[in-house]
Amino acid sequence: MPPAPRIRLPRGARLFRALAAAAMALSVGATAQDAPVTAARIDSILAGQHPGRSIGAVAISPDGKRLAWIEGAKIYTASPDHPDQGQRLFAGASTVENCSQSDPAWSPDSSSLAFFSDCPQPGEQTDLYLSRLDGTPARRLTEIHGYADSPAFSPDGTRIAFLYVEGATRPAGALAAMKPFAGVIGEDGVEIQRVAVARTDAAKAAAPAFVTPASLHVFEFDWSPDSKSLACIAADPPGENNWWVAKLYKQPVGSEAGGSKPRAVLSPAEVSGPLHGLQIAVPRWSPDGKMIAFIGGLMSDQGATGGDVWIVSSSGGQPVDLTPNRPASPAWITWDGNGAIYASEISGGGCDLVRLTLSGSLAAQTMTAGPGVTAFRFPGTVADGPMEWSLSATSDRSLFVFFASTFDRPSEIYAARPGGAPTPSSPIELSHFNDNIKPGWGKSEQLDWTSDGFHVQGWLMLPLNYDPAKKYPLIVHVHGGPASAVTAHWDVGSGLNAEAFSALGYFVLEPNPRGSFGQGEAFTQANRKDFGYGDLRDILAGVDTVLAHYPVDAGRVGLTGWSYGGFMTMFAVTQTQRFKAAVAGAGISDWLSYYGENSIDQWMIPYFGASVYDDPAVYAKSSAIDFIKQARTPTLVVVGDRDGECPAPQSFEFWHALRDQHVPSQLVVYPNEGHGFVDPAHNRDVLQRAAEWFARYMPPAR
């Protein structure tokens, strides 16, 4: 039974005031006692995780004749058949090597490429540039003062729209370090992301024109086929919190002065049916301009997209779910004419591209898409830019290009021509930048098991130099979210990562328990009002599966995770004694106080069903702090001091409670870090501390 309802928000506020002292007392320079993991070994492991050439974005021209990609913050172009012959593209007349370029975007006629760059003044403000790819210097189009990304040409080629936070002090979203609190909270210094446009025929660089109002924070947009409107996913400021209540808007663009008011086409909070109160993302206008498709479902993080493919009239109305009961999670879409949609979806730990043929009438609410035809499959993680699962396609959808990696292959550029029933096509590897890079960890195997009637999928990474005659320890690594998924990928040196633990001699289980993407919307929603219970049973069933089939010592099983994985770590050690050591990264120990501390409380309503003030019992039910007297597991706790998603007081509170219960624990607070650490030295320190912690309480086989 859950404990009695209560409200304790002031406690978190008191802890927050104590945080500055804790950050100094528990400095990142301290060294754990009896550390068996050498710094040189950690450095060697991290060096091996970085591929020789790292790809950050890729874009195929609409005619399929040219390829552009970002590699090490530099932009290259080449024929898609010969990426090895890529030519560096510079901004203006600059040929500075150590500068940053990003976000390549092709013009509709394939003659020009737009991108952001700071090359004329490295380390200073980036601006939008346009290259005609004819040997002349790329031309600067904008005078930007702030943060900008996601450029997209209008279909008529006359303008480029992009997301812009004027005067930004940090990237938009909740992952970056929060600004220090000062002034009137929630009112002073609120940074709003808007859509701005630059003309491609401008005679000289100029300040971009805003086309969306200052009253709306825009997260994503798509041009209408007539270049006269935008479809925007947007919400009232502040943006880092209100993505979970965002609406779909239609914004006229003609005036380019921001005077034309946007009109709400769809509000999930106001519609009936399964989309009610959930999230929407990836708006895509149909070629005839009559419909807007989007991804809708239960999503816990902006940018981590998954759900069903939905469609709504561009003039508004009731939306239609095209993929109900689909046993996968569509994450990105693009139209193929007016009668079909391609969906890139998370399925079975990999990526499928599926073509959905539409039938029926949207007006009559009878439109359906059927099961679809799988165009190609890739057994890893794919992307064409910052958004995972997105692809770059030619205008006729005859060719899709992306970069991708697996557990044993670093990122390379791939292309696929859609196949069909009964045989999907196989992607072709275009680049061979990292052919000589081999993994410095053990091989991975996909695991499947059953828990409470659910089919659960996950990954098991074997120890480096695995010897089946030895007994090994196991580390369970739980992903964040919870609406996310672990798919095969090459990690590039995050603080807590399976590859590093494998290289140190551990089995590593990465489960996708209920609440994850990859098995359909019902599976993703299966942990609502149940955090830490059904998903923990799924994880423990996965541990049992490993113990039954591999030489793992049941007395040396550890647990770790970041964000939601950090919460699961904190909660699990209060529910079971099966874990002998734990490392909780940016976790949540008390959902009641957390509600009043974080900058993204809107995400909690769809999961808990009500605010903490209306139903405190459902929050208390999943709060580790209420079960702290059952904790016995030695736990290392790490967090950034400016984390807005999982504020540091949550970690402080958990560490304080463990210490009071005489459970071995250590708290490390990292200065100037948000939810996603950016300082490589801090990520390295997290890994070394975690490795030392696990080695102390459950040493690897020797």
Secondary structure, 3 states (H helix, E strand, C coil): CCCCCCCCHHHHHHHHHHHHHHHHHCCCCCCCCCCCCCHHHHHHHHHHHCCCCCEEEEEECCCCCCEEEEECCEEEEECCCCHHHCEEECEECCCCCCCCEEEEEECCCCCCEEEEECCCCCCCCCEEEEECCCCCCEEECECCCEEEEEEEECCCCCEEEEEEEECCCCCCCCCCCCCCCCCCCCCCCCCCCEEEEEECCCCCCECCEECCCCCCEEEEEEECCCCCEEEEEEECCCHHHHHHHCEEEEEECCCCCCCCCCEEEECCCCCCCCCCCCEEEEEEECCCCCEEEEEEECCCCCCCCCCEEEEEECCCCCCEECCCCCCCEEEEEEECCCCEEEEEEEECCEEEEEEEECECCCCCCCCECCCCEEEEEECCEEECCCCECCCEECCCCCCEEEEEEECCEEEEEEEECCCECCECECCEECCCCCCCCCCCCCCEEEEEEEECCEEEEEEEECCCCCCCCCCEEEEEEECCCCCCCCCCCCCCCCCCCHHHHHHCCCEEEEEECCCCCCCCHHHHHHHCCCCCCHHHHHHHHHHHHHHHHCCEEEEEEEEEEECHHHHHHHHHCCCCCCCCEEEEECCCCCHHHHHHHCCCHHHHHHHHCCCCCCCHHHHHCCCHHHHHHHCCCCEEEEEECCCCCCCHHHHHHHHHHHHHCCCCEEEEEECCCCCCCCCHHHHHHHHHHHHHHHHHHCCCCC
